């Protein structure tokens, strides 16, 4: 199907040629096996009371420069959602994947629903999800997957919904993206719900999550402790870490306190990438829960 205007096709062609040449210039790292031998007691491995996934959006340099090494120093791993158009340092991301983190899909061009349009001046109308057909959405996500395959060796991965949107199309053509996400991904981080995921009824194509941007460590700890009491899975979305790294960010020291605390609490809190926890639940035979009405699930 032909979906792009001539200017858009030209930009896409130029991007694919330049980025693909960079990726193919270096060898592909083999993918490590998922920990199938993890001992399980109850829902979570090794008697843990809850699960936490830390996710970082857009593939910012600070993520491979500071965040990944900090996590590794404390024996933790996270999900980094890469928006392919913004990737400038593929070799660094290849190293991040080799050290055990998930490289998730955050699309080729970071499309979003431009609703309301005045709040999305940074996003070209070409990339308004309201103008996307199912074929275009599928093809762009599949192509982004193939690029990330060249970084991590072709591992299973998850999708981080751009702008936490759940639908494509406009008017009577608006439709949920879930069927496409189910074809391409183990799971998807959907909209902000400010609730832990129920591990017995997860909706794998739209996992609810919390925003961690702008929060203090005390706020984050209180939310995680609630999840620990209930046995849930809490997923956080972060953008920048430290002032100047993104318009949305968590303070560097507050973030460091969180990582240090999760390390100390590892006996009861399982911290792992989204793909690892989703695969763990699926391996236990957990079935996806019921989807809510799409209009009601729009982000605030």
C-alpha positions as CSV (number, residue, x, y, z in Angstrom):
1,X,0.0,0.0,0.0
2,X,1.3,3.5,-0.9
3,X,0.7,5.8,2.1
4,X,3.3,8.5,2.1
5,X,3.3,11.8,0.3
6,X,6.3,12.5,-2.0
7,X,8.1,14.7,0.6
8,X,7.5,12.1,3.3
9,X,8.7,9.3,1.0
10,X,11.9,11.2,0.3
11,X,12.6,11.8,4.0
12,X,11.9,8.1,4.8
13,X,14.2,6.9,2.0
14,X,17.0,9.2,3.1
15,X,16.6,8.1,6.7
16,X,16.6,4.3,5.8
17,X,19.7,4.5,3.7
18,X,21.8,6.5,6.2
19,X,20.7,4.6,9.3
20,X,20.8,1.2,7.7
21,X,24.3,1.7,6.4
22,X,25.5,2.7,9.9
23,X,24.0,-0.4,11.5
24,X,25.3,-2.8,8.9
25,X,28.8,-1.6,9.4
26,X,29.3,-3.4,12.7
27,X,28.6,-7.0,13.8
28,X,25.3,-8.1,15.4
29,X,25.4,-9.2,19.0
30,X,23.8,-12.6,19.8
31,X,20.7,-12.5,22.0
32,X,21.0,-14.1,25.4
33,X,18.5,-16.7,26.4
34,X,15.6,-15.7,28.8
35,X,15.9,-17.0,32.3
36,X,13.7,-20.0,31.9
37,X,15.2,-21.7,35.0
38,X,14.1,-18.9,37.4
39,X,12.6,-20.6,40.5
40,X,9.0,-19.4,41.1
41,X,6.9,-19.3,44.3
42,X,3.5,-17.7,43.8
43,X,3.2,-15.3,40.9
44,X,6.6,-13.7,41.0
45,X,10.1,-15.4,40.9
46,X,12.0,-16.3,44.0
47,X,9.2,-15.4,46.3
48,X,9.1,-11.7,45.3
49,X,6.0,-9.8,46.4
50,X,5.7,-7.6,43.4
51,X,7.4,-6.6,40.1
52,X,8.7,-3.3,38.8
53,X,9.7,-2.3,35.3
54,X,11.5,1.0,34.7
55,X,11.2,2.3,31.1
56,X,12.9,5.2,29.5
57,X,11.6,6.8,26.3
58,X,13.1,8.2,23.1
59,X,16.6,6.8,23.1
60,X,18.3,9.8,24.7
61,X,22.1,9.8,25.1
62,X,21.7,10.2,28.9
63,X,20.1,6.7,28.9
64,X,23.2,4.9,27.7
65,X,25.7,7.3,29.2
66,X,24.3,7.4,32.8
67,X,21.1,5.4,33.3
68,X,22.2,2.0,32.0
69,X,25.5,2.0,33.9
70,X,23.8,3.1,37.1
71,X,21.3,0.3,36.8
72,X,24.0,-2.3,36.1
73,X,26.1,-1.1,39.1
74,X,23.1,-2.3,41.2
75,X,22.4,-5.5,39.3
76,X,19.2,-4.1,37.6
77,X,18.0,-3.9,34.0
78,X,15.4,-1.8,32.3
79,X,13.5,-1.2,29.0
80,X,14.8,1.6,26.7
81,X,12.1,2.5,24.2
82,X,14.0,3.7,21.0
83,X,12.4,6.2,18.6
84,X,14.5,5.2,15.6
85,X,14.7,8.6,13.9
86,X,16.3,10.0,17.1
87,X,19.0,7.3,17.4
88,X,22.4,8.8,16.8
89,X,24.7,6.3,18.4
90,X,23.7,2.7,17.4
91,X,27.0,1.2,18.7
92,X,26.2,2.4,22.2
93,X,22.8,0.9,22.1
94,X,24.2,-2.3,20.9
95,X,26.3,-2.4,24.0
96,X,23.3,-1.6,26.2
97,X,21.4,-4.6,24.7
98,X,24.4,-6.9,25.2
99,X,24.5,-6.0,28.9
100,X,21.0,-7.3,29.4
101,X,18.6,-4.4,28.9
102,X,15.6,-4.5,26.6
103,X,15.6,-2.3,23.5
104,X,11.9,-1.6,23.0
105,X,10.2,-0.2,20.0
106,X,9.0,3.5,20.2
107,X,8.3,3.7,16.5
108,X,10.2,5.2,13.5
109,X,9.0,8.8,13.8
110,X,7.2,9.1,17.2
111,X,3.7,9.6,15.7
112,X,0.9,10.7,18.1
113,X,-2.6,11.9,17.9
114,X,-2.4,15.7,17.6
115,X,-5.3,16.3,20.0
116,X,-5.5,19.1,20.7
117,X,-3.4,20.3,17.8
118,X,-2.1,23.4,19.6
119,X,-0.3,21.2,22.1
120,X,1.5,19.3,19.4
121,X,3.3,22.0,17.5
122,X,6.5,19.9,17.7
123,X,4.8,17.1,15.6
124,X,4.4,17.4,11.9
125,X,0.9,16.6,10.6
126,X,2.4,13.8,8.5
127,X,2.8,11.9,11.8
128,X,-0.6,12.4,13.3
129,X,-1.9,9.0,14.2
130,X,-5.4,10.1,13.4
131,X,-4.2,10.1,9.7
132,X,-2.7,6.6,9.9
133,X,-4.1,3.6,8.2
134,X,-3.6,0.2,9.8
135,X,-1.2,-0.8,7.0
136,X,1.0,2.2,7.5
137,X,1.1,1.8,11.3
138,X,1.9,-1.9,11.0
139,X,4.6,-1.3,8.4
140,X,6.4,1.5,10.3
141,X,6.4,-0.6,13.5
142,X,7.7,-3.6,11.7
143,X,10.5,-1.6,10.0
144,X,11.5,-0.2,13.4
145,X,11.6,-3.7,14.7
146,X,14.0,-4.7,12.0
147,X,16.3,-1.9,12.8
148,X,16.4,-2.8,16.5
149,X,17.0,-6.4,15.4
150,X,20.3,-5.2,14.0
151,X,21.2,-3.8,17.5
152,X,20.1,-6.7,19.7
153,X,20.3,-9.7,17.5
154,X,16.5,-10.1,17.0
155,X,15.1,-10.5,20.5
156,X,11.4,-10.5,21.5
157,X,10.5,-7.0,22.5
158,X,7.7,-4.7,23.6
159,X,6.2,-1.5,22.3
160,X,6.0,1.8,24.2
161,X,2.9,3.5,22.9
162,X,3.8,7.0,21.6
163,X,2.1,9.7,23.7
164,X,0.4,6.7,25.4
165,X,-2.2,6.7,22.5
166,X,-4.3,3.5,22.0
167,X,-5.9,4.2,18.6
168,X,-5.3,5.1,15.0
169,X,-7.6,6.7,12.5
170,X,-10.2,9.4,12.7
171,X,-14.0,9.6,13.2
172,X,-15.8,6.4,12.2
173,X,-12.4,5.0,11.0
174,X,-10.8,5.3,14.4
175,X,-9.8,1.9,15.7
176,X,-7.7,0.3,18.4
177,X,-4.1,-0.6,17.6
178,X,-4.2,-3.7,19.8
179,X,-4.6,-6.3,16.9
180,X,-1.4,-4.9,15.2
181,X,0.5,-4.8,18.5
182,X,-0.5,-8.4,19.3
183,X,1.0,-9.4,15.9
184,X,4.4,-7.6,16.4
185,X,5.1,-7.6,20.2
186,X,5.2,-9.6,23.3
187,X,3.3,-6.7,25.0
188,X,2.9,-3.0,24.9
189,X,3.0,-0.2,27.5
190,X,-0.3,1.6,26.9
191,X,-1.7,4.6,28.6
192,X,-1.1,6.2,32.0
193,X,-3.5,4.5,34.5
194,X,-1.7,5.3,37.8
195,X,-2.5,1.7,38.8
196,X,-0.3,-1.4,39.0
197,X,-1.0,-4.1,36.5
198,X,-3.0,-7.0,37.9
199,X,-0.7,-10.0,37.1
200,X,-3.7,-12.3,36.9
201,X,-5.6,-10.2,34.4
202,X,-3.0,-8.1,32.4
203,X,-4.1,-6.6,29.1
204,X,-0.8,-7.3,27.3
205,X,-1.5,-5.0,24.4
206,X,-2.1,-2.0,26.7
207,X,-0.3,-2.4,30.0
208,X,-1.2,0.5,32.3
209,X,1.6,2.5,33.9
210,X,2.7,5.5,35.9
211,X,4.7,8.5,34.8
212,X,7.9,8.9,36.9
213,X,8.8,12.3,35.5
214,X,8.9,15.1,38.1
215,X,8.4,12.8,41.1
216,X,10.5,12.5,44.2
217,X,11.9,9.3,45.5
218,X,9.4,9.3,48.4
219,X,6.5,9.5,45.9
220,X,7.9,6.7,43.9
221,X,8.5,4.5,46.9
222,X,5.0,5.0,48.2
223,X,3.5,3.9,44.9
224,X,5.8,0.8,44.7
225,X,5.0,-0.1,48.3
226,X,1.3,-0.1,47.5
227,X,2.0,-2.5,44.6
228,X,4.1,-4.7,46.9
229,X,1.1,-4.9,49.3
230,X,-1.2,-6.0,46.5
231,X,1.3,-8.2,44.6
232,X,1.0,-6.1,41.4
233,X,3.3,-5.1,38.6
234,X,4.2,-1.4,38.5
235,X,5.5,0.1,35.3
236,X,7.2,3.5,35.2
237,X,7.7,5.8,32.2
238,X,10.6,8.2,32.3
239,X,12.0,10.6,29.8
240,X,15.0,12.6,30.9
241,X,17.1,12.0,34.0
242,X,18.4,15.3,35.2
243,X,17.6,18.9,34.2
244,X,18.4,19.7,30.5
245,X,18.1,16.1,29.3
246,X,14.4,16.4,28.3
247,X,11.5,18.7,28.8
248,X,10.1,15.9,31.0
249,X,12.5,14.6,33.5
250,X,13.2,13.2,37.0
251,X,15.8,14.8,39.1
252,X,19.1,12.9,38.9
253,X,19.5,12.4,42.7
254,X,15.9,11.3,43.1
255,X,16.4,8.8,40.4
256,X,19.6,7.5,42.0
257,X,17.8,7.1,45.3
258,X,15.1,5.0,43.6
259,X,17.7,2.7,42.0
260,X,19.6,2.2,45.2
261,X,16.4,1.4,47.1
262,X,15.3,-1.1,44.5
263,X,18.7,-2.8,44.8
264,X,18.2,-3.1,48.6
265,X,14.7,-4.3,48.3
266,X,15.4,-7.0,45.7
267,X,14.3,-9.8,48.0
268,X,10.7,-8.7,47.7
269,X,10.7,-6.5,44.6
270,X,11.5,-8.1,41.2
271,X,12.9,-5.3,39.0
272,X,13.1,-6.4,35.3
273,X,12.4,-5.2,31.7
274,X,8.8,-5.2,30.5
275,X,9.5,-8.0,28.0
276,X,10.9,-10.3,30.7
277,X,8.0,-9.8,33.1
278,X,5.4,-10.2,30.3
279,X,7.0,-13.4,29.1
280,X,7.1,-14.7,32.7
281,X,3.4,-14.2,33.0
282,X,2.6,-15.7,29.7
283,X,4.8,-18.7,30.5
284,X,2.6,-19.3,33.6
285,X,-0.5,-19.4,31.4
286,X,-1.9,-16.0,32.4
287,X,-4.4,-14.9,29.8
288,X,-4.9,-11.3,28.7
289,X,-7.6,-9.4,30.5
290,X,-10.6,-7.5,29.0
291,X,-9.9,-4.3,27.1
292,X,-11.6,-1.2,28.3
293,X,-13.5,1.1,26.0
294,X,-11.0,2.9,23.8
295,X,-12.4,6.4,24.2
296,X,-12.5,6.0,28.0
297,X,-8.8,4.8,27.8
298,X,-7.5,8.0,26.2
299,X,-4.7,9.6,28.2
300,X,-5.5,12.6,30.3
